[in-house]
Amino acid sequence: MAETFIDKVSVAGRYEVGSGCPLLFIAGPCVLESEDLALSVAGFLKEVADRLGIYTVFKGSFDKANRSSVSSCRGPGITEGLRILAKVKERYGFPVTTDIHEPRQAAEIAKVVDIIQIPAFLCRQTDLLLAAADTGLPVNIKKGQFMAPWDMQSAVGKVTSAGNLSVLVTERGTTFGYNNLVVDYRGMAFIRESLCPVIFDATHSVQLPGGAGTTSSGERKYVGHLARAAVAAGVDGVFLEIHPDPTRALSDGPNSLPFAEVEPLLKTLMSLKTAAGEEC
C-alpha cells in the first residue's frame, strides 16, 4: 500500500473528486485538430454539462507523441495547443487538461491547464512525474497497459514524494495478447481503496493498438458496456474521447464516441452512480 492514501482531490477549486463525490466527466477530442473543432466539442459539452449538472473537464492533446506511424497526425504543438485550451477555458468556463511527454513541458502547461495528464506508456518516468508534481496541480496518471494495479503505488508515490497530494489514476485497459486490451475491474477497486481516486477511460479501453496496421483501431460498440460496469464498480470518474464525426477524426476515431451517444450514456452513468449510494 502507498504510504499516503488520497481520499479526495480538488480540481480548480470547483470540483471534489473521490469518495462520496459526484461523478467526474473528462472528455474531448483525442487531439486538438483545430481551434474550430475544439470549440465545437467544448460547446457541445457545455450544453450537456449544463443540462445534466455534471462535473466536466475538457481534454485535448497538443501532441500525440505515441503514434503507430511516423506519418500519423500528432497535433498543433504546445504553443498553439495551449492557446486553444485557453480559449476553451475562457469561452466555456471548463477546467482543462492535456498530457505531457517531457519534464520541461510541465511548467509551461501549468500556466493554462487545471490537471496534468501523464500518458500511460510514460507512467514510470520519474522525472516526468516529479516535474508534474512540482507544478502543484492535480496529476492524473494513466495506468500503463503493462502495469499491474498494485504497481501504480510507486507511480503515485513519486508524485506524493514531492509534496503533491492531488493524484488521480486512470485505468485504460491492460495488454491482452497482440493488438488487444482487457479491463480488470478488480484493479480499479484496488487503486480506489489503496491509493487514490480512480478514473475509467472507457474509449481507450476498447482500442485495438496497432490493430489497423499503421494505425490503431477500436471497438466503439463496447464503450457503453465497459463504462456502465466501471461506474457500477465504484469509479470516481469517466474519461471519454468524443468527436462530431469519429470517421473523420485524425486520431482514435474508431474508439471515439459521436455526439449523439454521449448524453444518453452520461444519464445512465449518473443514475448508476446514484443507485450505488455514493454521491455527496
Solvent accessible surface area in square Angstrom, and as a share of the most:
residue,aa,sasa,rsa
1,M,164,0.73
2,A,15,0.12
3,E,185,0.83
4,T,49,0.28
5,F,97,0.40
6,I,8,0.04
7,D,61,0.32
8,K,87,0.37
9,V,2,0.01
10,S,50,0.33
11,V,0,0.00
12,A,45,0.35
13,G,74,0.71
14,R,130,0.48
15,Y,20,0.08
16,E,76,0.34
17,V,0,0.00
18,G,1,0.01
19,S,50,0.32
20,G,27,0.26
21,C,2,0.01
22,P,32,0.20
23,L,4,0.02
24,L,0,0.00
25,F,2,0.01
26,I,1,0.00
27,A,1,0.00
28,G,0,0.00
29,P,1,0.01
30,C,5,0.03
31,V,2,0.01
32,L,1,0.00
33,E,49,0.22
34,S,49,0.32
35,E,40,0.18
36,D,113,0.59
37,L,22,0.11
38,A,0,0.00
39,L,17,0.08
40,S,54,0.35
41,V,0,0.00
42,A,0,0.00
43,G,15,0.14
44,F,35,0.15
45,L,1,0.00
46,K,72,0.31
47,E,102,0.46
48,V,1,0.00
49,A,11,0.09
50,D,94,0.49
51,R,144,0.52
52,L,34,0.17
53,G,62,0.59
54,I,12,0.06
55,Y,60,0.23
56,T,1,0.00
57,V,0,0.00
58,F,0,0.00
59,K,2,0.01
60,G,0,0.00
61,S,0,0.00
62,F,2,0.01
63,D,23,0.12
64,K,28,0.12
65,A,45,0.35
66,N,94,0.48
67,R,60,0.22
68,S,62,0.40
69,S,27,0.17
70,V,157,0.90
71,S,99,0.64
72,S,18,0.12
73,C,44,0.27
74,R,120,0.44
75,G,32,0.31
76,P,48,0.30
77,G,28,0.27
78,I,38,0.19
79,T,106,0.62
80,E,63,0.28
81,G,0,0.00
82,L,14,0.07
83,R,109,0.40
84,I,1,0.01
85,L,0,0.00
86,A,40,0.31
87,K,62,0.26
88,V,0,0.00
89,K,69,0.29
90,E,152,0.68
91,R,134,0.49
92,Y,48,0.18
93,G,35,0.34
94,F,9,0.04
95,P,2,0.01
96,V,0,0.00
97,T,2,0.01
98,T,0,0.00
99,D,6,0.03
100,I,0,0.00
101,H,35,0.16
102,E,70,0.31
103,P,60,0.38
104,R,179,0.65
105,Q,13,0.06
106,A,1,0.01
107,A,71,0.55
108,E,67,0.30
109,I,0,0.00
110,A,30,0.23
111,K,167,0.71
112,V,26,0.15
113,V,4,0.02
114,D,16,0.08
115,I,0,0.00
116,I,0,0.00
117,Q,6,0.03
118,I,0,0.00
119,P,18,0.11
120,A,6,0.05
121,F,101,0.42
122,L,42,0.21
123,C,0,0.00
124,R,148,0.54
125,Q,92,0.41
126,T,59,0.34
127,D,97,0.50
128,L,4,0.02
129,L,0,0.00
130,L,60,0.30
131,A,22,0.17
132,A,0,0.00
133,A,3,0.02
134,D,110,0.57
135,T,40,0.23
136,G,55,0.53
137,L,37,0.18
138,P,11,0.07
139,V,0,0.00
140,N,2,0.01
141,I,0,0.00
142,K,7,0.03
143,K,1,0.00
144,G,0,0.00
145,Q,7,0.03
146,F,102,0.43
147,M,14,0.06
148,A,29,0.23
149,P,19,0.12
150,W,140,0.49
151,D,64,0.33
152,M,0,0.00
153,Q,53,0.23
154,S,72,0.46
155,A,4,0.03
156,V,1,0.00
157,G,26,0.25
158,K,53,0.23
159,V,0,0.00
160,T,23,0.13
161,S,88,0.57
162,A,44,0.34
163,G,62,0.59
164,N,11,0.05
165,L,98,0.49
166,S,30,0.19
167,V,0,0.00
168,L,0,0.00
169,V,0,0.00
170,T,0,0.00
171,E,4,0.02
172,R,17,0.06
173,G,0,0.00
174,T,45,0.26
175,T,76,0.44
176,F,125,0.52
177,G,59,0.57
178,Y,206,0.78
179,N,77,0.39
180,N,56,0.29
181,L,15,0.08
182,V,69,0.40
183,V,20,0.12
184,D,52,0.27
185,Y,60,0.23
186,R,190,0.69
187,G,2,0.02
188,M,3,0.01
189,A,39,0.30
190,F,59,0.24
191,I,0,0.00
192,R,50,0.18
193,E,127,0.57
194,S,10,0.06
195,L,0,0.00
196,C,1,0.00
197,P,3,0.02
198,V,0,0.00
199,I,0,0.00
200,F,0,0.00
201,D,0,0.00
202,A,0,0.00
203,T,0,0.00
204,H,12,0.05
205,S,5,0.03
206,V,8,0.05
207,Q,20,0.09
208,L,40,0.20
209,P,43,0.27
210,G,25,0.24
211,G,37,0.36
212,A,58,0.45
213,G,60,0.58
214,T,93,0.54
215,T,59,0.34
216,S,28,0.18
217,S,25,0.16
218,G,17,0.17
219,E,67,0.30
220,R,66,0.24
221,K,144,0.61
222,Y,92,0.35
223,V,0,0.00
224,G,16,0.16
225,H,106,0.47
226,L,42,0.21
227,A,0,0.00
228,R,86,0.31
229,A,42,0.32
230,A,0,0.00
231,V,0,0.00
232,A,65,0.50
233,A,56,0.43
234,G,6,0.06
235,V,1,0.00
236,D,2,0.01
237,G,0,0.00
238,V,1,0.00
239,F,1,0.00
240,L,0,0.00
241,E,0,0.00
242,I,1,0.00
243,H,11,0.05
244,P,57,0.36
245,D,52,0.27
246,P,12,0.07
247,T,119,0.69
248,R,186,0.68
249,A,20,0.16
250,L,91,0.45
251,S,6,0.04
252,D,20,0.11
253,G,4,0.04
254,P,55,0.35
255,N,1,0.00
256,S,2,0.01
257,L,4,0.02
258,P,31,0.19
259,F,44,0.18
260,A,87,0.67
261,E,81,0.36
262,V,0,0.00
263,E,29,0.13
264,P,79,0.50
265,L,15,0.07
266,L,0,0.00
267,K,104,0.44
268,T,54,0.31
269,L,0,0.00
270,M,46,0.20
271,S,72,0.46
272,L,53,0.26
273,K,1,0.00
274,T,87,0.50
275,A,87,0.67
276,A,49,0.38
277,G,67,0.64
278,E,45,0.20
279,E,70,0.31
280,C,121,0.73
